[in-house]
Amino acid sequence: MRTVLVTGPGGAGRTTVAAATALAASRRGARTLLISPDGIPGFPRSTEPAQVTDTLWSVRTDSAEHFRAELLALQDQLSGVLGLLGGNRLDGEELTELPGSGQLALLQSLRRAARGDWSREGYDLLVVDLPPLREALAVLALPEQLRRYLRRLLPQERQAARALRPMLAQLAGVPMPAQWLYEAAARRDAELAEVQALIEDRATTIRLVAEPGPAAEDALRTARTGLALQGLRVDALLANRVLPRHSSDPWFAALAAQQEKCLDHWREEWAAEAPPRELPHLGRDPQGVDDLAALAGADGAAAVADRGTGRAEDPWWIEESEPPDGPGGSAGPGGPAGPDGILVWCLRLPGAVKKDLQLVRRGSELLLTVGPFHRIVPLESALRRCTVSGAALTDGVLRVRFTPDPELWPRTG
């Protein structure tokens, strides 16, 4: 299944463009499902997939209902412990969703579309209306982060005190929660793995929506770094609400000139990745299917390629570097792959600047911070037997030098 994740700076019209993208694809014959947290004029507001046209379905995520259902289910699992502590159960009517529940509801919708009950309909294309740009990048990184937390906090290989649980249960008078806790963590890990697989699939791409202007230009420049850090690729940059050129009105002409200047910058910066496509300003807020079709345009600006060129398995690569000849130099035992060679871990970070970059080695992981974006990268086995000997950011590529530790690196000869 092809997946297009639509995001952009707040107020750029990403929900409308997501709907126009889904409609354009469905009119080309693709069975399309649109997921959005917001209501779309002319579309059903159902929280289950509802048919819009012969080949288009839409569904609205309900974060409040998802939060209530999850918390009530957790209460049922904790009923024994709550009774022991004298706790009182909460009713669904008194529950109000907490901040962050919308992100978890979105992940649940992605799972249902990828591997759950919604996937049984055999959709060809999934279009997802994501939150604004920075929040969207955080949501897309969440499955990997949560899975790491589960592995650290509840490692499956250390389900401690299994033999003691029956005795502890008798002493406490209630079933010990450890076993169901590990089972629940395993289920959550499996669900998050399905969402992570969807995000990292090569058929999944990001579609950026922005209204040309200085604020959007800055937001996209920052986002390029975050997208590269997560290994996500952009299939299209859609410039939305583009004004007609050559207006006789001086005020409109000035706005159009400002947009054109921004578009020139985008054409230069994004030429290799996703040259900008223009969507016209309709002179009104789009209402219904006809307006969405007009927004998509006859030139196919909102069209989706049949095949994605999304994320590869890893966005980084490793190079080998040899030190100058000398005692134990590059000709020494093992050559560049031996204890005298240097391995260089590389990651492309367009737009990154040195002052916003932080790099920490922690055991078998590399902790990367680039401005507001973070990622923890597990190191390959060869790099785990090395020490970090330096790093440099040149021409938009971060290069981290690893020197093999003679005590850990196997020697030959």
DRENMI-89197 format. One record per residue: residue in three letters; x, y, z of N, C-alpha, C in turn. Coordinates in steps of 0.02 Angstrom, whole numbers, plus 50000, padded with zeros to 5 digits. Example, Ala and Ser with C-alpha at 12.3 -4.5 7.8 and 13.67 -1.06 7.14 Angstrom:
! residues 2
ala506604971650390506154977550390506604983550390/ser506424988850354506844994750357506455000250394/
This chain:
! residues 413
met500424994050000500005000050000500445006250000/arg500285010849957500635017349954500365021850009/thr500805025450044500605029750098500905036750088/val500485041850094500705048850089500525052350154/leu501025054950189500925058450252500975065950238/val500435069550251500385076550232500485080950294/thr500945085550291501065090250346501325096750318/gly501415101550362501665108150342501595112950399/pro501845119050392501755124050444501025125150460/gly500875126850523500185128050543499855133450502/gly499235132150482498845137050444498985136950370/ala499365132050345499545131850274499015128450232/gly498505125450264497985121950227498145114650214/arg498505111550260498715104550248498115099850246/thr497595101050288497015096650288496655096950221/thr496575102950195496255103750130496655100350075/val497315101350077497735098350025497755090750032/ala497735088150093497695080950102497065078150071/ala496505081650081495875079450051495905079949975/ala496205085249948496265086049876496725080549847/thr497255078849883497695073449861497325066849858/ala496945065349910496575059049912496055058849856/leu495705064449845495195064649792495515063749724/ala496075067049711496405066549646496625059349632/ala496895056049684497115049049675496515044449663/ser495975045549699495385041249691495085042049621/arg495115048049593494845049149526495285046049472/arg495895044149491496325040549445496255032949454/gly495785030949496495625023949503495915020549565/ala496295024049607496585020949667496075020849723/arg495985015049754495565014549813495925017949871/thr495645023549894496015028149937495655029050004/leu496045028950058495775030450124496125036750150/leu495725041550171495975047850200495855047750276/ile496385048850314496345049250387496495056450408/ser496045059450446496135066350468495825067250537/pro496135071350580495835072750645495295078150640/asp495235081450584494775087050576494215085250527/gly493655088550537493105087750490493265091450424/ile493055088450369493185091350303492505092850271/pro492375098950249491735100550219491565095950161/gly490965093250163490755088750110490935081450120/phe491325079950173491525073150188491155070850251/pro491035064250257490735061650319491185063050379/arg490895063450438491265064650499491325058250541/ser491265052550510491255046150544491945044450571/thr491955040950629492585038550657492755031550633/glu492385029050586492545022950549492535024650475/pro492915021050433492945022850362492245023250331/ala492105029050301491455030350268491585032250196/gln491155029950152491265031050080491085038250060/val491545041250022491425048049997491245047649923/thr491635043949884491475042549814491575035049803/asp491525032949742491595025749727492265022949749/thr492785027049747493455024449764493795028449820/leu493415032349857493695036349910493305035349975/trp493685034050029493405033550096493775038350142/ser493435040550194493765044950242493565042850312/val494015044450360493885042850430494185048450472/arg493835050250526494075055550571494305052350636/thr494915053850657495175051250720494845054950778/asp494635051150828494305053950887494765052750947/ser495175057650963495675056751016495345056051084/ala494785059551096494445059151161494175052151173/glu493845049251124493575042551131494125037351139/his494675038251102495245033651109495535033951179/phe495605040051206495875040751273495435037351325/arg494775038251320494315035151368494355027551364/ala494355024951303494375017651295495005014651323/glu495585017951311496215015351335496255015651411/leu496025021151441496075021851513495605017051549/leu495005016051522494535011351552494805004151548/ala495125002551492495424995851486495994994951536/leu496395000151547496934999851596496654998951666/gln496105002251681495785001451746495574994151758/asp495314990951706495104983951712495704979551728/gln496274980851696496864976951710497134978051780/leu497044984151805497314985951871496794985051926/ser496244981851912495694981451961495924978352027/gly496334973052024496564969952086496994974552127/val497454978052095497894982652131497494988552158/leu497024991152119496614996752142496204994852203/gly495934988652201495554986352259495974985652321/leu496604983252312497054982552369497224989352399/leu497284994352357497465001052380496865005252400/gly496275002552390495675006252407495495011652357/gly495735010952297495595016052246494895015552218/asn494635021052194493965021352165494025021752089/arg493625017852054493645017851981493365024351952/leu493625026151895493365032051859492875029751807/asp492335033551799491845032151747492045035751682/gly491835032851625492005035851561491755042951554/glu491185044551585490895051151577491305056651611/glu491725054751659492105059851696492815060451670/leu492985056751617493665056951591493725062351538/thr494245066351543494415071351494495105069851466/glu495165069851401495805067951371496365072551393/leu496955069751398497545073451419497955075551359/pro498385080651367498825082551311499245076551287/gly499315075951222499675070351193499245064651172/ser498615064551193498175058951174498025058951100/gly498035064751068497925065050996498465061450958/gln499095061850981499645058350948499545050750952/leu499345048251011499245041151020498655038650979/ala498125042850974497555040950933497745040450860/leu498175045050837498405044750768498805038450754/leu499245036550801499635030350792499175024350789/gln498655024350830498185018850828497825018450761/ser497645024150733497325024350667497795021650613/leu498435023550617498925021050569498985013450574/arg498985010850635499035003650644498435000050614/arg497835002750626497234999550599497224999650523/ala497505005050494497525005450421498065000950392/ala498615000050429499174996050402499064988650411/arg498874986550471498824979450485498174977450520/gly497764982250539497164980850577496544979850535/asp495964981050566495324979650533495204983950471/trp495474990050470495364994350411495734991750350/ser496284988250361496694985850305496344980450264/arg495814977450291495474971950255495124974450192/glu495014980950187494674983550128495124983850067/gly495774982750076496224982550020496334989249985/tyr496474994350025496595000949996497255001049958/asp497275004849904497885005849865498305011549893/leu497965016449922498305022549945498025024750012/leu498465026550057498285029350121498555036450124/val498115041350133498305048350141498155050450212/val498665052950247498595054650318498715062050328/asp498235065350358498285072350376498635072850444/leu499275074550444499665074850505499585081650539/pro499815082150602499825088750636500315093450602/pro500375099650627500875104250600501575101350601/leu502025104250562502655101150543503065098450601/arg503225102650650503665100350703503335094950745/glu502695095750759502335090550796502285084150756/ala502205084750690502155078850647502805074850650/leu503375078150648504015074650652504085071050719/ala503835074150773503855070850838503415064650839/val502825065050807502365059350805502685053550765/leu503005055150709503295049850668503895046550703/ala504215050150748504775047150786504535043350847/leu503895044150865503645041350928503655033650931/pro503455030050878503475022650884504165019950901/glu504685022450869505365020150883505565021950954/gln505385027950977505565030051044505205025951097/leu504545024851088504165021051138504395013851141/arg504575010951084504815004051085505485003651123/arg505895008651116506525008751154506395009251228/tyr505915013551248505745014151319505505007451347/leu505075004051310504814997551333505374992451341/arg505834992451294506384987651299506824989051359/arg506924995551375507344997251432506994996151499/leu506354997851502505994997451566505744990451581/leu505534986851529505254980151538505574975251490/pro506214973851498506544969151451506244962251457/gln506054959351401505724952851402506174947451431/glu506834948151422507284942951446507394943151522/arg507104948351554507194948951627506524949451663/gln506084944951650505454944751686505594941951755/ala505814946451798506104944351862505594940951907/ala505864936451950505484933352005504884929351982/arg504944925951925504384921851902504194916551954/ala504704913351982504574907952029504274910552094/leu504404916952110504144919752173503444922552167/arg503184923252106502534926552099501964922952135/pro501904916252130501354913052167501384914352242/met501984914052271502044915352343501874922552360/leu502124927152318501974934252330501234935652323/ala500914932252276500204933152266499804930952326/gln500024925252358499684922852418499774927752476/leu500384930252483500514934952537500124941452529/ala500074943752468499734950152455498974949252451/gly498764943252434498044942152428497754944052361/val498174946152314497944947952246498444945252196/pro498224944152135498704941952084499244947152073/met499864944952068500414949652055500364952051982/pro500484958451971500364961351904500924960251854/ala501494957351876502074957251832501954953751766/gln501624947851768501544944051707501114947751656/trp500534950351677500114953951629500444960351606/leu500874963251650501214969351630501694967851573/tyr502074962351578502524960551524502134958651461/glu501574955251470501164953351411500884959551378/ala500654964451418500394970651389500944974451353/ala501544974451382502104977951349502274974551283/ala502234967851281502384964351219501864965951165/arg501234966451185500704968251137500814975251111/arg500964979951155501084986851134501684987251087/asp502204983451104502794983551061502634980950992/ala502224975750988502034973050922501614978150883/glu501164981650916500754986650883501184992450858/leu501644994750901502085000250881502544998150825/ala502744991850824503174989350770502814989650703/glu502154988350703501774988750641501734995950616/val501655000750662501635007750641502325009950617/gln502845007950652503525009750632503685006950563/ala503455000750550503574997750484503225001650429/leu502615004250443502265008250394502635014750380/ile502875018150433503225024450425503875023450387/glu504225017950399504885016750368504845013250301/asp504245011350281504165007750217504385012350159/arg504695009450108504915013450051504335016250011/ala503735013550021503145016149987502815021850025/thr503125024050080502865029550121503295035750111/thr502965041350096503315047650086502955053350122/ile503325058750129503055064850160502855069750105/arg502285072950115502065078250069502015084650110/leu502425089650092502445095950128501975100950095/val501595104450137501135109650114501325116150148/ala501435121450109501635127850138501385133450094/glu501185138850126500995144950090501625149250082/pro501835150850021502465154350010502505160750051/gly503055161550087503165167450129503755166350174/pro503995171650207504605171150249504535166050305/ala503945165950340503865161350396503895154050373/ala503565152550318503575145750293504265143750269/glu504625148550241505305147250217505755145050274/asp505705148450331506115146650389505905139850416/ala505245138650419504995132250446505225126350403/leu505195127050338505405121650293506155120450297/arg506535125750305507265125050309507455120950371/thr507105122350426507225118450487506985111350480/ala506415110450448506125103850441506545099150398/arg506905101950350507335097650308507825093750351/thr508095096950402508565093550446508215087950485/gly507615089450513507255084450550507045078550508/leu506845079750446506665074350401507255069950386/ala507845073050374508445069150360508665065050420/leu508605067950480508795064450541508385058050550/gln507735058450532507295052650538507315048150477/gly507685050250425507725046150365507095046250323/leu506705051650327506075052250289506185056250226/arg505855054350172505945057750108505305061250087/val505385066850054504835070950032504675069249959/asp504045067849944503855066349875503615072649839/ala503395077749877503155083849845503145089549896/leu503325095449871503235101649909502695105649873/leu502115106249905501545109549874501495116649901/ala501595121449857501505128549875500765130149869/asn500445131249925499725132149926499535139549926/arg498935140949900498655147749899499105152549860/val499345150349803499755154649762499315159749726/leu499475166049733499065171449703499205172149628/pro498725174649591498845175949519499395181149510/arg499795180149460500335184849446500085190549401/his500455195949400500315201549355499635204849371/ser499485205449436498865208849455498945216349446/ser498415219649426498435226949418498365230549485/asp498155226849536498085229749603498775229849636/pro499025235549657499705235949687499775231549749/trp499255231149790499295227149851499375219749835/phe498955217249789499005210249769499655208949732/ala499865213749692500495212949654501085212249701/ala501085216049758501635215549806501635208749840/leu501035206249859500995199649890501225194149842/ala501005194749779501205189749729501955189849717/ala502255195849718502975196349709503355193149768/gln503085194149829503385190949887503355183349882/gln502775180849860502705173549850503195171049797/glu503255174749743503695172549689504425172349712/lys504625177149753505305177149779505425170949822/cys504935169249864504995163249906505015156949863/leu504595156649811504585150849767505255149949731/asp505575155449713506235155049682506735151749729/his506705153549793507155150449842507005142949848/trp506355141249850506165134149857506385130149796/arg506325133149737506535129649676507285128149678/glu507665132649709508385131549714508555126449769/glu508245127149828508415122949885508145115849878/trp507555115049847507235108549844507275105349775/ala507675108049730507695105649661507855098249658/ala508325095849698508535088849694508045084149728/glu507675086549777507245082149817506515082449793/ala506225088349793505515089049777505385096049751/pro505485097249686505345103849659504635106049675/pro504535112149697503865114249718503345114049663/arg502755111949681502175112249637501695117449665/glu501345120849621500925126449643500185124549642/leu499845126349697499115125649701498815132549705/pro498315134149665498065140949660497655143049721/his497645149449734497185152349783496495152749749/leu495995149549779495335149449748494935155749762/gly495195160149805494825166149822494305165049875/arg494285158849902493805157049954494065150649988/asp493775148950045493935142650076493605137050038/pro493975131750020493675126249982493105123050021/gln492555121849986491955118850015491725113149970/gly491835107049992491565101449955492035098649901/val491795093449869492195089649821492385093749760/asp491925097949735492075101849675492655106649686/asp492655110049743493205114649758493865110949767/leu493845105049797494455101049805494735098849737/ala494275097149692494495095249624494805101149588/ala494525107249598494815113149567495495114849597/leu495565113549662496205114849695496745110249669/ala496575103849659497065098949634497295100849565/gly496855103949525497055106449460497095101149407/ala497035103349345497065098749288497775096749272/asp498275100449298498965098849282499265093549328/gly498855090749373499075085249416499555087449471/ala499495093649495499955096049547499895091949611/ala499295089449626499195085549687499225078149675/ala499435076049616499455068849599499975065249642/val499865058749650500315054449688500625049349642/ala501285048749645501625043749604501415036749627/asp501395032149579501175025349595501635022049646/arg502275023349641502755020349686503135025749724/gly503225024449788503595029249829504335027849826/thr504715032849843505445032149850505615034149920/gly505245031349967505305033550036505935031350070/arg505885030550134506465029350176506805022650159/ala507465022850154507835016650148507885013450217/glu508215007650222508255004350286508595008850337/asp509125012150320509465016850364509685022950323/pro509615028950351509835034950314510575036250320/trp510935032050357511655033350367512055027950332/trp512705029150327513145024350296513825024750330/ile514245019750317514905019450348515445019250294/glu515945023550303516515023650258517145021450296/glu517635019350260518275017450289518805022550272/ser519225024250321519755029050310520395026150339/glu520945027250305521585024550327522015030150356/pro522355028750411522825033750439523455033950398/pro523875038950406524515039250370524945033250388/asp525365031250340525805025650352526285027350410/gly526435022350447526885023150504526905016750543/pro527165016850602527175010750642526465008350654/gly526315002450630525634999950636525145003850595/gly525365006850537524935011150497524455007150456/ser524255010050398523735006950358523925000050333/ala524584998850330524794992250307524844987250364/gly524664989450425524714985150483524204979650482/pro524194975550535523744969850538523024971950528/gly522684968850483521974970150473521834975850426/gly522324979850406522194985450360521694990250389/pro521304993750346520824998750370520274995750412/ala520134989250405519614986250446519904983250510/gly520554984250522520864981550581520944986950634/pro521354985650684521404990250741521724996850723/asp522024997550663522345003850644521925007950596/gly521385005050570520955008750524520465013150561/ile520145017750525519645022250554518995021250515/leu518455020350550517795019750520517425026450529/val517115028750476516775035250477516025034050467/trp515645035750518514905035150516514625041650488/cys514235041250435514005047250398513245047750398/leu513005053850404512285055250400512195062050367/arg511785062250315511645068450280511145072650321/leu511345078850336510925083350376510885090150341/pro510505090850287510465097250252510175102650297/gly510495108350295510245113950335510505114250406/ala510845109050430511085108950499511675113750506/val511725116650565512295121050581512645118350643/lys513285119450648513695116350700513455118250769/lys513255124450780513075126650847512455123250874/asp512025120450829511415117050851511495109550856/leu512105107150846512235099950843512555097550907/gln512255092250936512545089050995512595081550981/leu513155078651002513285071550988513565068351050/val513235062851073513455059351133513465051951119/arg514015048751137514065041451133513865038651201/arg513375034151199513145030951262513115023451250/gly513635019951273513655012751264513635010851190/ser513115007251171513045004951102512585009451061/glu512475015551085512025020251051512365026951040/leu512115030450990512345037250975511745041850984/leu511805046751028511265051451042511395057751002/leu510925059150956510995064850910510465070150926/thr510675076350931510225082050938510415087150886/val509925089150845510025094250794509465099350802/gly509625104950834509105109850848508565106750891/pro507925107050869507385104250910507275096750900/phe507685093550858507565086550840508065082050875/his507825076150895508245071350930508155064450900/arg508685060550903508635053550884509185049550919/ile509015043550940509495038950970509615033350920/val510225032650897510395027950844510785022050873/pro510545015950863510945010150884511535009150838/leu512115008150866512715007250827512785000050802/glu513074999350743513204992750717513764989450758/ser513794982850753514254979050795514984981250787/ala515184982950725515874985150715516024991550752/leu515544996250754515655002650787515635002050862/arg515294996950888515264996150961515944994350989/arg516384991850947517054990050969517564995650955/cys517295001550946517715007450931517585012950981/thr518035017750982517945023851021517855029750973/val517455034650993517365040550951517985044950955/ser518275046350898518905050150897518815057050865/gly518205058850846518095065550817517465065650776/ala517245071750759516655072650718516705079250681/ala516385079650623516395085750584515745086250543/leu515515092250533514935093650491515165097750432/thr515195094750374515435098250314514965096750256/asp514795102150220514365101450160513715097650175/gly513425098950234512795095850251512835088550269/val513425085850282513505078850301513885078550368/leu513585075150416513915073950480514335067650474/arg514975068250491515435062550490515735061650560/val515625055750588515875054050654516415048650646/arg517005050150670517565045550663517605040750722/phe517655034350706517715029050756518385025650747/thr518775025350801519415021850800519345015150836/pro519505009750803519435003150835519835002650899/asp519524999850950519854998651014520254992151010/pro520924992451016521324986351008521124980751056/glu520834982651114520644977551163520024973751142/leu519634976751098518994973751078518994971451006/trp519434974250965519424972850893519834966550878/pro519554961650841519934955650826520504957050779/arg521084954250793521674955250752521804948850712/thr522114949650655522294943950613523044943750603/gly523284938150580523994937750567524384935150626/
